[in-house]
Amino acid sequence: MASPTSSPFATTSSIGISRLSSISRSSVWRSNCFPSSSHHLFFTKIRTSRRAPGLLPVTRVASDRDLKETVSDNGVSNLPSVHEPSSIASSIKFHAEFTPSFSPEHFSLPKAYRATAESVRDALIINWNATYDHYDKENMKQAYYLSMEFLQGRALLNAIGNLELTGKYAEALKQLGYTLESVATQEPDAALGNGGLGRLASCFLDSLATLNYPAWGYGLRYQYGLFKQNITKDGQEEVAENWLEMGNPWEIARNDVSYQVKFYGKVVDGSDDKKHWIGGENIKAIAYDVPIPGYKTKTTINLRLWSTTVPSQDFDLASFNAGEHSKANEAHQNAEKICYILYPGDESLEGKILRLKQQYTLCSASLQDIVARFERRSGNSVNWEDFPAKVAVQMNDTHPTLCIPELMRILIDIKGLSWDDSWKITQRTVAYTNHTVLPEALEKWSLDIMQKLLPRHVEIIEMIDEQLINTIIAQYGTVDLVILEKKLREMRILDNVDLPPSIAQQFIKPKEQKSTIKSKGKSLTEIEEPSSQPPKEEPKSSTVTLTEVKTKKDALVEEIEEEKVEEEEEEVEEEDEVFLKSNPEKPKLVRMANLCVVGGHAVNGVAAIHSEIVKDEVFNSFYQMWPQKFQNKTNGVTPRRWIKFCNPGLSDIITKWIGTDDWVLNTEKLSQLKQFAENEELHEEWREAKRTNKIRVASMIRERTGYIVSPDAMFDIQVKRIHEYKRQLLNIMGIVYRYKKMKEMTEAERIKSFVPRVCIFGGKAFATYIQAKRIVKFITDVASTINHDPEIGDLLKVVFVPDYNVSVAELLIPASELSQHISTAGMEASGTSNMKFAMNGCVLIGTLDGANVEIREEVGEENFFLFGARAEEIAGLRKERAEGKFVPDPRFEEVKKFVRSGVFGIHNYNELMGSLEGNEGYGRADYFLVGKDFPSYIECQVEVDEAYRDQKKWTKMSILNAANSAKFSSDRTIHEYARDIWDIKPVILP
């Protein structure tokens, strides 16, 4: 194990950090090009006839361009300021020559991006190192955010935006013959996440840095991410993402920061009275650091990503030379595949093991790193009781649950603390954010798999479970076993596992005492002892002496006692079977969410309605026992990326009318727009900004799909992960109904009845989620039919944008006019895209689910299109369906029949339509209530059309959505986490 150096962000440069911070940012580069004794940093002249001492000749950076000279004859910069465009251009040119990743012949667009990113990173490194040098010095409490996903998006525009250098970089690149926009498009999206979970984590890091909170993020460095989505005639096709193939200029490999992570093996008791986890498979987790700059602040925090490998000595050279090449490299392959793919398919045993390896790697490497940092900052006076006063660990969903037993293992087995002390430290350190009410997403791991892979952690989890059982028994007593059994079944960490023997003994009913003990139908009282009187004469052979009788009686008593023990054992077995006896036909499971609740000091939901469901339903028994643990922290999104940078036109309008750009940091100032909500001049500017964004999206759609759409139509958008509960199926069924009605009308009737719409979908279906992939296929088939129907023309278009990611969202969201957030009520924890849409002046149509509830409260009921059943009605509606009492709306039946008619091609959609039918059964019975909400949905869409026809009314609604979105800034959310859960304070760098 390697500990971090005193300055965890020190680069490989031989130039000290103290000198580096005094050097102009434009002149920072890797000093291995120069002797370590150099006292000056030089810009090499572009001409090749002269060069600084010790340097190899360099070719002209832009041999096909006429670049302006920006250095003097002695090679020293003439520039007056490092922030001037000409200085920035020099820095870019330097990196094109001295940190090359491309051939030197041409200053190509990809090369321009790489050099530009390197020059920005120079500026970030200075603040990066200063931030953590200061944190080490001050040794304040620090938060660590652990997440399996960080959906960062492109970094270039965000970084220069936060550094307030957007205009300067645009001018510098113009001097070099490029536009900032064209250079920025060369950056691939970092494939470190999939959906809202990862995007939320990235918004949180932005807010933490901007608000100057001491914090880090920890994740995994996926080589291929989830997958790149292609749309073909067969629907979704998954191919490996290539985001790292050209390198990642934003990351720095910390080869001196690595930790051993162990799998398999066994646990033995050592002579030192400690448990020792020995043998098994060892891999090495290596740190890769990515800077996260704050907005208008020097604070630059860190996202540390772990990559996995094994030492070179684990390469089996003998096997390789023997021709057994696969065997020789087996250890490397087993280690490296841990970080190949985000969420590898877990249908197979191997897939399940790989996922569990990923989760443990994240937890183990991160906690070892956190502990090492705590010890280093403590110096020679390490006091483990101070650990929770210096460290806060936030588990983003259940994926990092193994943090709990891993921290216990480190404290007990390695640091030598007692169980009680370790448990108190762990509980005070760790907190859990719940992101779902879906049972399948509340992870349950096979106990057998975990036992095999992580034997020591299973021992610890078993002890935590036993401790929990005792707590539950102490709370509820043993008088009412029905209530106690219910609580234990709901709350135990181990599911379908027998009670520990020490606890099971408490539930053995004492055998009822009997006046006589019978054996084989004869009681002991029937065996009489001889009286003192002489016996009657009998044949000698039948004479029984007193001794013989006593011997016979003793033997019979012994036999009866043995039978009594057997009966008692049978009674115990019978009692166990009644009281929490495991079912051998069902798997033994570890319930990770329960472990999170038990092992942490705080549990939070991510929207008001979700947090109530968490308390009332998902974890109700825990809430009854520990109400103080449960909190709500409504999600938020960063206004920097999601308004300021992605929608500059609208941002400028907001700043103009408010009179300041302070709203970017203090979003409550957006409310000042309300006073201008009916101003016609603002309306005109607002609509023009929206139309400009729509033109950009129309261009992107044509490039990616070949479809031509009109920017004068309403842009109606639903972009999110493809899942049945998010109900993209309801949306496309509504579109099919709209199309069918159009086909039944004359042209004049169509124009009168419907406003033109472009219905845009985007999102990925998980590779093994068959029903979700059917939905993607259905959407694309409907799009193909409608978009090629000359009768319909521009009145209705349907587009599925392939490979939806953050960069696509940054185009779509500013252009949106109507956004669909239509999940079954009570199923969506929060959602964050709804917040982004509202901030950008988009009107929402949705159910009372997740953050929709709070958005509607903030923006006003009249500025939100509401439909559908309420969360409290869902259970009753499902029961109604199961009892066969549901009567579908005729319009819904009409749509299903239309789909089955083959109008959308030859593909058979019986399975998809069948999922909406029946009263019970897997994949049927319309579990997500598409049919129930369909009438309300299409009627609400009529209201949408009516409102959109009145552009003055619609624009006012749009303005009020943006003006009332202040609550949904991630800055507000982070302030609440810092205050209520982490107990950390802002730290301003000197």
N, C-alpha and C positions, 0 to 999 in steps of 0.2 A: 504494500500500500504506500502510495506517495502522498505526502501532505502538501497542501497548497503553499506556495511561497508567501512571504509577508505581503507582497503586492500581487494579488491573484490575477491581475490584468497586465503584468509586465510582459512586454513583447520580447521577441528574440533579439531585439536591437541591442547593441553594445552601448548605446547612448543612455545614460541614466535618466530616470523619470524626472528628476529635478531639473535637468537641463532641457529635457524634451518639452516640458511645459512652457519653457521660455522661448522656444523656437517657433518661428512662424509656422502655422498649420500647413501652409502650402508647401513647405519644404521638408515635411516629415517623410522619411522612407526607410526601408530596411537598410541598416547600416552595414550589413555584410558586404555591401558594394564598396565600402571604404575602410581604411585602416582604423582600428579602434582608438587611435590617438588623435584622430581628427578633431580640430577645434571649431570647424565651421561646416555647415551643410551647404552644398553647392547645387545649383541648377546647371546641368550640362547644356551647353549651347546646342541648338538644333543642327548647325552645320557640323560636318564630320572632320573638318581640317584641324580643329583644335579640340582638346579634351583635357579634363582634369587629370592630374597625376594619378597613376594607378588604375585608370579605367580602360576598359576595352573600347575600341571604336564603336560608335553607335550609328545606325542609319537614321535618316530623316524620319521623324514620327509620321508625318502626313506627306509622303512623297508625292501624292497626287493632289496636294492642296497647297495654297500659298499661305503659310502660317506666319503670323507676325512675331518678330523676335521680341522676347521679353526679358533677356538677360544681358548683362554687360560683358565686355570682353574678358574680364577675369572670372566669369562664371557665376557671379553673385547676383542675386535678384535685385532688380531696380525698382520693384513694385512698392508703392507707398503703403499698401494695406493688404493683409492676407485675405480680407473679405471682398476685395475688388475683383470684378470678373476677369481681368487680365491675370491676376495672381492665381485665381482658381484655374484658369486655362493652363497656366504653367504647371500647376500641380497635376492636372489631368495628363498633360503631355509627358511629364516625368514618369508617371506610372505606366504609361503606354510603352515606355522604353525600358524602365528598370524593374518593374514588377510584371513582366509580360506573361500572358497566358495564351497569346496568339502570335502568329508569325509576324515578322517585322515589316513585311513589304508594304502593307497598306494600313491606314487608320480606318478600319472597317467599323460598321455600326456596332457589332458585338464587342469589338475591342474598345470602342468609345465608352460603352456601358461599363465594361470591367474597369477601365481606368478611372472613370468618373466615380464608381462605387469605392474604389480604393482611396481616392482623394477625400471622399466624405468620411470614410472610416478613419483616416488620419485625424480628422477633427474630433471624431467620437472617442478615439483611444485616449486622447488627453483628458477629456472629461470622465471617461470610463475609469481610468486609473485613479484620478483625483477623488472620485466618488468613493471607491473602496479603500483607498489609503485613509480617507477621513473616517469611514465607518470602522475600520480596524482600530484607529486611534481612539475614537470615542467609545467603542464597544457598547453601543446601545442595543436595545432589543431589535431583532430583525425578523421579518416574516419570510417564509419560504413557501411558494405556491407550487404544488406538485400536480401535474396534469399529464395525461396520456396524449393530449392534443394541444397544440398551439398553432392556430390557423392565422399566421402572420400576414399573409399577402405580400406584395412587393414592398421592399424596404427603402428604395432610393428616394422616392418622392416624399415618403413619410419622414425620413431622416432629415432631408434638407428643409422640409417644411418646419419640423420642430426646431431646427437650427436657425430658422428665419433666413434662409439663403436661397429660396426658390428662384427669386428674380435674378440673383447674381449668377447662379448656376445656369439659368436659361441663357443669360447673356454670354457667359463663358463658352458654352457649347455652340452658340451662334457664331462666335469668333472662330470656332474650330470646324464650322460647316455643318452643324447638326442642330436639331431642335431638341429641347429637353424631353418633349413628349415621345419623339421617335426613339431616343436613347432609353427612356424608361420602359418602353414596351419590350426591350430585349431581356428584361429580367423575368425569369420564371417565378411563379408563385411557389413559396416554400411549401413542400408537401408534407406538412407536419400535423395536419388535422383534417377533419371531414366536414363538420357542421358547427352548430351553435356553441357546443361545449368548447371547442378549440378557439373559436372567434371571441368568445367571452374572455377566455384566459388571456388572449392577446390584448384585448381592450383593457383588461385589468393591469397588465404590465405597463401599458402606455399611461394610464392614470397614476399608477404608483410612482413612476418616474416623474411625471409632470407635477405631482403634488409633493414630491420630495420625501416620500416614505422609504425607509430602508427595507428593501425586499429583493428577493431573487425569484426567478422561475426555474423549475426543473422539469425536463422532459426527455424524450428519446429522439435520436437523430435518425429518422427513417430514411433509408436509402431510396426507396421507391414510393413512399407515402401510401395512400389508400390504393388508388389506381387512376389512370387517365381514362376518361369516358369518351368513347366514340359512339355516334349514333349511325346505325346502318339500317338496311331494310328489315333486319331481324330485331331491331330495337337496340338496347344498350350492349356495347362491347367493351370489355375491360382490357386495358393494356397497361404495362408498367409505366409509372411516371418517371420522367427523365430529368428531374429538376437539378440533380447534382452532377450531371454528365459534363457540364462546362465549368464545374467548380462553383463554390459559393464565396464570393468576396467578403461577405459580412461576418463569417465565422473565423475564429482563431482556434486551432487545435492546441490544447493544453497537454502536451505529451508528458509533462511532469505531474499531471494530476490524474491519477488512475487508482482504481480500487478493485480488489478481488471480490467476485460474486460467486457464491457456491451453490451447487445443485446436487441432489441425490446424497449418497453417503449414509452415515448412521450416527447416532448420538450415543456417546459412552460417558460413564461417570469417571472423572479423573481423581487422582490421589489428592488433588487440591480441593476436593469437595465441589468442583464445578462440573457443569455439563460441557462436553467437548463434541463438536460436530466435525467428524473426520471423514476422509475418503471422498468419493464422489467426483464431480466434474467442476473444475474451476475455470471461470472466464475473467477477462479483464475489461472493466468499463473505463473508457477514456473520455475526458471532458472536451467538449467543443463549446466555446463561448460566443454568444451573439449579443452585441450591445443594443440596449433599448433606451434611446434618448428621450428625455422629457421635453415638453414644449416651453420655450422661454425660460429655461433653467439649465444650469450646468449639470444637474443630476443625470447620470447615465447609468442605469442599472443593468443587470445581466440576466440573460436566459442561458442556462447551462444545459446542454444536450449531451446525452451519453451515447457513445458508439461502442460496440462490443467486438472483442477479438480475443486471441490467446497469445502468450509469449511465443517467440519464434522457436524456442526449444521444443514446443509441443508439435512442431511439424515432424512427422515420422519419416526421416530421411532414408532409413533402411528400407521401409516399405516402398517408398518412391523409386529407389534404385532397383528394387525387385520387380518393378512394373505395376505395383499395386497403388496406382496414383490416387484413386478415390480414398482408399484407406489412409494414405499418408496425410491427406489434407482434411480428414474427417473432423478433427478437433477445431480447426479454423472454421470450417463450414458450420458446425454446430453453434459456435459462438457468434459468427457474423450474421447468421440468419435471424437472430433475435431482433435485430434492428433493420431487417429488410422491409417489412410491410407493416403498415398500420392496420390493426385488427385483422390478422390472418384468419382465414376461414377455420371455424372450430367444429365442423361436422365430424372430423376424424379425431381420434385420440391424440395423434401427433399435433394437430392444430390446437387442441385444448392445452396441451403441455407447452406449446410455443407461446400461447397467449399468457399463461401463468408465468412463464419465464420472463416475458416482457415486463409484466407488472412488478415482479420481484426485483428485476434489474433496476428499474426506476427507483423503487423504494430503497433498496440496499445501498446502491451507489450514492444516492442523494443523502441518505441519513449518515452514511460514513463521512461524507463531505461536510455535512452540517456539524457533526460531532467534532471532526478535526478542526474546523474553524472555531468552534466554541473553546476547545482546549488551547488553541494557539492564542486566541484573544485573552484567555484567562492567565496565560503565562505560567508561573510556578505555583499559582494558588487556585487550582481547579476545585470548585465547589459544585458538585452535581445538583445540589438543591437550587442553585441559581439557574440551572438550565432552562426551566420554563420562563424565567425572568429575562432571558436573553434570546430565546428561540420560540417562534410560533410556526407551526407546520399546518398548512391548509390542504386538505385532501379534496381535489376537484372531482367529485363523484366517487364511486366505489373502487375505481381502478387502482388507486394508491393505498387501499386498505391495509396491505401488508406492512405499511409503515408502523402499525401498532405492534405486532409481534416482533418486527425487526428492531425497533427501538428497545423493546424489552430485552431481546437477545443481546444487543450490544451492551446495554447497561448491566445486565446480570452476568453474562458469560465472559465478556471482555473487560468491563470496567469493575466488576466485582461487587456491585451493589446488591442489596437484598431485594426479594420480590416486592415487598410492600413499598420500599422507597422507589423502586423502578416503576411500579404501577402508578404511584402518585405523580411522578415526573411525567410519565407518558400521558396520563389523562389531562394534566394541566398544559401540555405542549400541543396536543393534536386537536384539530377541529375538522368537521365534515360538512361539505355542501352536497345536499341531495338535489339531483337534477331531473328526477323522473318519478312517476307513479306507476309506470309500466312494470309488471312483475318480472318480465324477462330481462329488464335492464337493472333490476336489483340483484346483482350478481350472486350466484350460488355455485361454488366450486365443489367438485367431487372430492370428498375426504380422502379417498384412496389415492387419487392423483396427487393431491397435496402432500399426503403422507410419504409418498414415494419421492417427490421432488424436494420437499422442504420438511424433513422429519423433525427438526428442532422447533420449527414454527408451529407444527401441529401440537407438540407437547405444550407449548405456551398457550395456544388457543384453547386446548382442553382445560388448562388450569384457569384461564379467564372464564370459560364457560361454567366450570364448577363453582367458581366464585360468584358468578351471576346467579346460578341456581340457588345458592344459599341466600343471596340477597332477596330473590323473589320469594322464597319460603319464609324468610323473616318478615317480609312485607305482608304476605297474604295468609300465613299460617297454614296448618294442615287439617283444620276442621272441615272446611268445604273443599273436598278434593276435586270437585268438578271445576270450580273457579281456578284452583291452583294448576290443574292440568291444562286448562285453556291458556293461562298466562305462560306456562312453561313452553307449550307448543308454539306460541306466538313469538316469544322473546329469546329463547335459547339461540346461541350462535351455531351449535351443532344440531342439524336437523336429521331426524330418523336415527338417532344414536341413543343407546341405552343410557340411563342415568348412571353416573359414577357409583361404584359399589358403596362408598361411604355414605352417599345420599340415599341410595335405593334401600338401605337397611331401615331407614326411618319409616318406610311405607309397608313393612312386613307386619301384617296383622297377627297378634299372638293367637296360637291355637286354643280353641275353647276347651277349658278344663272339663273333664268328664269324671263322673263318680266311679266309673269302672272303665278299665281299658280292655278292650276285646281283641282277641287274636284268633283268627280262623273260627269265628263264631262262638268262642268259649271264653268266659271271663275268669279272671284270677280267683275270684271268690268261690268259683266252682271247684277249685283244687283245694281240698281240705287237708289240713295237717292232721296227723293221727292224734287222738285224744290220749290222755294218760291211762285210760282204761285198757285192759288187755283186748286185743282184737278178737273178733269171732273166728272160729276155726275155718280156715279156708285151705284150699290146696296150696302146698308150699310154693308152687310156681307162681302163684298170684300174690304172694305176701310182699308188701312194700314197707320198707323200714323208714324211720323218720329222716334219716340222712338222705335216702333216695328221693323222698318227696321234696326235701329242701333243694336238692340239686336240680331236680326237674323244674321246680318253681323258678329258681335263679336263671336257668337257661331260657325259660319262657319269658321271663321279665326282660332279659337281654334282647331276645328276638323282638318283643313288643316295642322296646325302646328304639331299636333300629328302624322298625316300621314307622314309628312316630317321627323320627328324623326325616325319613323319606317323604312322609306325608307333609311335613313342614316345608321341605324343599319344593315339593310339588305346589304347595300353597303359595310359596314365594314366587314360583314361576307363573302361577295363575295370576297373582297380584300384579307382577311386572307386566304381564300381557295386557292387563286392564289399564295400568298406570304407566304410560309412556314407554311401552315396550316397542323396540324397533321392528320394522317390517322388513324381513330379509329379501322380499321381492322388490323393494324400492331402494334407490341409492342413498348412501349416507352423504350429507352435504354440509358445507361450511357456508353460512349465510353472511356474506361480507357486509351488507348494510347494517345488520344487527351488531356486528363487531365494531363498525364505525361509531354507532350510537353509544355503545358501552365504553369503548376505549377513548372517546374524545370528550372534551368539556363543552362543546357547542355543536349543535346541529341546525343548519339553516336551510330553508327553502328559498326559492329564487323569484317568487312573486307572491302577492298577498293571498290569492286564492289557493295557490299551490302550498304555501306554508300552513294554511288551515287544513288542507287535505292531509298533509304530512302528520299533523297533530291529531286529527280526528279519525284518520283511517290507516295510513301506511304504518305509522309508529305509535298508535294510540296508547298501547300498554306502556311503552317507554315514556310517553308524555305524562301519563298518570303518575308514574314513579318519579320522573325527573323533569318536571315542567320548566325548571330554570334553564335547562340545556337548549330549549327550542327557541329559534328566532326566525325572523324573515329578513332577507336582504334582496329586495327586488333588483334584478339585473339592470345593467346599463351598458351603453356603448360610448366609445370615445368620440366627442364632437370634433376632434382634430381630423381624424381620418374620414369620418362619416358625414361631415358637412364641409369643413374648412378646405380640406385637400381634394376630396372627390367631387365637390360641387362648388368650384370657385366663383362661378357666375352668381349663384344664389347667395353665397357667403358675402360677396361684395355688396349685394343689394341689402342684405340684413345689416351689415356694418354701416352703410350709407344712411339707412332710415333710423337706426338706433343711435348713430352718432359715435360709435366706438366699436372696436373689435374685442372688447373685454368679454363679450359673451362666449368666446371660445374657451375661456377658463371659468367663467361664471355664467353658466347657461341660464340661470334665473333671469338674466337681463333680456333673454329672448322674449319675455312677456311684454316688453315695451312695444313689440310689433302690433299688439292687439289694438292699440289706439289708432293704427293706420289700416285696419283690416278692411275698411270700405273705401279707401283712397284709390281713385281710379288710376292715378299715375303709378302707384305701387302695383296695382293689378296688372297694368300693361308691362311693367318691367318684370314682374313675377312670371307672367305667361311667356314672355320672350325667353327668359332664362330656361324655363321648362322646355320650350320648343327646341332650343339649341341643344339641350341634352338629348332630346328625342331623336334629333337628326343624327347625332353620334351613334345612338343605339341602332337606328335603322341601317346605318353603314356597317356596323358590326354584324347585324343579323344577315345582311346580304353576303358579307364576306364568309361567315361561318356556315350558313345554311343554304344560301342561294335564293332565299325568299326576299321579295321586295315588299316593304310595308310603308304605309303613309304616315309621316310624322303628324298629320292633322287628325288622325284617329286617336281615340282614347287608348293609352297604354295601360293595360290591365295585367298585373304581374303576380305570379306565385313562384317564388324561388326558395327552396329548402330541401332538405333530405327527403327522398321519396319514401314515404311510409304510409301505411293504411290509415293510421290515426290522424295524420296531417291532411288527409282526404283530398289529395290531388284528383282522386276519382270523382268526388262530388263536383269539383270544378269542371272537369272535362265532360261529365254527364250533363252539366248545365249548359256547356257550349254546344253539345250535341242537340239538346232540346232547342236552343236558340237557332241553330242551323236548320233543324227540321221545320220550325215555324217559318223561317225565312223562305224555305223552299216551297211552302204552301201558299205564299203570298205573291202578289204582283210586285213589280219593281217599286211602284209608287207606295204600296202598302209597307214594303220593307223599309224604305227610307223614312217613312212616317213613324214606324214602330220602333226602330232600333237606331242607336247612335253607332257610328263606325268604331270598331274595336280591334286592337291587336292584343291577343291573349298570349302572354309569354310565360313559359314554364322553364325551370332549370333546377337541377339537383341530381344527385347520384343515388341509385338503388344499390344496396349492399349486394355483393356478387352472388350470394347464396339465397337471397330473399326473392323467391320466385314470384310471389304476388306483386311485389313492388316493380319487378322487371316487366311483368305483364302490363302494369299501368303505364310505364314508359313506352312500351310498344304501342299501346292503345292511343296514347296522346299523339305519337308521331304518325300513326295511320290516319287519325282524324285530321291532323294538320295537312297531310298530303292530299286528302280528298277535298277539304274545304278550300285550301289555297290554290287548287287548280280548277275550281268551279267558276267559270266565267260569269254565271248569273249573280254570284255573290260579290265578286270583285273585292274592293277595299272595304266593304261593309263589315267583313269579318275575316280576320287572319289568325292563324294559330301557329306558334313557333315554340319548338323545344330547343333551347340553347345548349349545345353539348359542353360537357366538362365545366360545369358551373363552379366558380371559385371566387375568391375575394376580388380579384381584378375585374371579373365580369360583374360582380355585385356593384363595384364602384362606378360602373357605367349604367347599369340598369336602375339602381335605386334613385339617382338624381332625375332620371327620365320618367319615373313612375307617376301615374295619376291615381290609379286604384290598385290597392294591394290586398291580396287575399290571405287571411289568417283564420282558417276555417276548420281547425281541428275539432274533434268531438269534445264537448265541454268536459273539463276535469281530467283531460289526458295530457295536455301540454303543460309542462312545468312553468315555463315563462315565455320563451321565444325572445330573441333579440332583434331579428330582422324587422319585426313590427315597429320597434323603436327607431330603427334607422330610416324606415320609410316615413314615419310620422315627422321626424326631424327634417326631412327633405320636402316637406309640404305635400305628402301623399295622403289621400283619404283611404281609410281602411274599411274593408268589409270583413266581418268576423263574428265568431261566437264569443260568449262570455267565458273565455278560457285563458289561462296563463296571464301574461301581462296585458292582454287585451282589456281586461277588467279595469286596470288602473289607467291605461291609455284613454279609454272612453271617459273615465271620470275626469281626467286632466283636460282633454281637448274639448269635451262637451258632447252630450248625447246626440245633439243635432249635427255634429261633425263626424259621426261614426255610423256606418251602416251595420245594424245588428240583426241577426237572425238566429234561429236554432234553439234547441233544448238547452236548459240550464244544467249545471253540474249535478245539482241535487235531484234532478229528474232521471238521470241516466240509469241508475240501478233499476228503478221501476219500469223504465221503458224496455230494458233488456229482459226483465221478468215477463213483461207483457208479450214480448216476442217469443220467449221460450214457451209460454202457455198457448201460443197460436192465436192470440187476440189481435195482433197487428194487422191492420188493413192498409196496404200501400196505396198511395195516391195514384189515380189513373194516369197522370202525366209521367210519373216515374215508370210505370209499366209500359207506357208508350215509347219511352226512350230505350228501354231494354229491348223491346221488340224491334225497334229501328236498328239498333246495333247488331242484333242477331240476323237481320235481313241481308247482311253482307255489303251494305253500302260503303263500308270503310275498308273493303278489300277482302281477300280470301282467307285471312287469318281467322281461326276459330276462337271466339271470345266467350264460349260457353262457361269455361272455368271462372273467368273474371265476373261475368254476370251472375253466375251461380253463387258466388260468394255473397251476393246481396239477397239471396233467397233462402228459404227454409227457416226452421225455427230453432235448430240446434245443430251441433256438429262442427268439427274443425274446418275452418275456411269457409263456413257458411253462416247463415242466420244474421248477416249484416251486423256484426258485432260493433262496428263503429258508426252505426245509425245513419248511413248515407241516405237510405230510403226515407227514414223518419224526417230528416232535416231538409230533404229535397224540395218540398213545396214552399217552405219558408225561404229557402235560398233563392229560388227562381223569382219569387215575388219581391224579394229584396233587390234583386238585380233590375227589376222594372223601376224601382225607386232610384237606383243608381243612374239609369238612363235619363230619367226625368231631371235629376239634379244636374247632370253633365250638360244637358241642353242649355241650361241657364249658366253661362260661363261666368257671369258676375258672382252668382251664388257659389259656384264651384271654386272659384279663385279665393273667395273669402274663406271657405272651408279649408282650403289648402294652406292659406296663411295662418289660420288659427291652429291647425295641426302643428305647424312648425313653432308658433309662438308659445304653445302650451306644452312643449316637449321637454322642458328643462329638467324635470324629475328624472328623465331616463338617460342622463349622463352617467357614465361609469365613474366619474369623479365623485358623485354623490354616493354611489355604492361603496367605493373604496374608503371614503371617510367613515362610513358606517362599520365596515369590517375592521378598520384600524381602531376605532373607538370601542366597539362592542365585543369583538372576538380576539383580535390580536394584541391589543393594548400597546400599539406602537405610535410614535409621534413623528411628525415631519422633522427632517434634519436638513438644514440649509448649509450648503458648502460655502466655505469662506472664499 
